Amino acid sequence: MKTVTVDLHPVFRNDRDIDKAIRAALFRAAGGKADLLEIIPGKGSGTLRRRVLARLEQPHLSKLFRRVEVDAGNEGRILVYF
């Protein structure tokens, strides 16, 4: 199973950088025929996780993947399946 991982810790303060990182990772994973995209917003207060999930719900991005889930064993990780 091919996995692409993006860690959002370095860009967590800037909405534009978060959006660019998510979009780039989605396009890289979809174009590279990856099975899974692992987005790591970290545990924290959950604000960044909610922001990422809201971005993934946008219609032009949600067309690229089958489903999204927050890892049950690690709340600081979002899994996007293609």
C-alpha positions in Angstrom: 0.0 0.0 0.0 1.5 3.3 -1.1 1.2 6.1 1.5 1.8 9.8 1.3 2.3 11.7 4.5 2.1 15.4 5.3 3.0 16.9 8.7 1.2 20.3 9.3 3.2 21.2 12.4 5.5 23.6 10.6 2.7 25.5 9.0 -0.1 25.4 11.6 -0.3 29.2 12.1 -0.9 30.2 8.5 -4.2 29.3 6.9 -2.9 29.8 3.4 0.1 27.5 4.0 -2.2 24.8 5.5 -4.5 25.0 2.5 -1.5 24.8 0.1 0.0 21.8 2.0 -3.3 19.9 2.0 -4.0 20.6 -1.7 -0.4 19.7 -2.7 -0.5 16.4 -0.7 -3.9 15.5 -2.1 -2.8 16.1 -5.7 0.5 14.3 -5.1 -1.3 11.3 -3.6 -4.1 11.2 -6.3 -1.6 11.6 -9.2 0.8 9.1 -7.8 -1.8 6.5 -7.4 -1.4 6.3 -3.6 -3.9 4.3 -1.5 -3.6 6.5 1.6 -2.8 10.1 2.5 -1.8 10.6 6.1 -2.3 14.1 7.4 -0.7 14.9 10.7 -2.2 18.0 12.4 -1.2 16.9 15.8 -3.3 16.3 19.0 -3.4 19.8 20.6 -6.8 21.4 21.1 -8.3 19.9 17.9 -8.6 23.3 16.1 -6.2 22.4 13.3 -7.8 19.0 12.9 -11.2 20.6 12.5 -9.8 23.1 10.0 -8.3 20.3 8.0 -11.5 18.3 8.0 -13.5 21.3 6.9 -11.0 21.9 4.0 -11.4 18.2 2.9 -15.2 18.6 2.8 -14.9 21.2 0.0 -16.5 19.7 -3.1 -13.6 20.3 -5.5 -11.3 18.4 -3.1 -13.7 15.7 -1.9 -13.9 14.4 -5.6 -10.3 13.2 -5.3 -10.8 10.6 -2.6 -13.2 8.0 -1.3 -13.3 8.6 2.4 -11.7 10.4 5.4 -11.4 9.3 9.0 -9.7 10.4 12.1 -7.4 7.6 13.2 -9.1 5.9 16.2 -5.8 5.1 17.9 -4.3 8.5 17.3 -6.5 11.6 17.2 -3.6 13.6 15.8 -3.7 11.8 12.5 -6.3 12.0 9.7 -6.4 9.3 7.1 -7.7 10.0 3.6 -8.4 6.9 1.4 -8.3 6.9 -2.4 
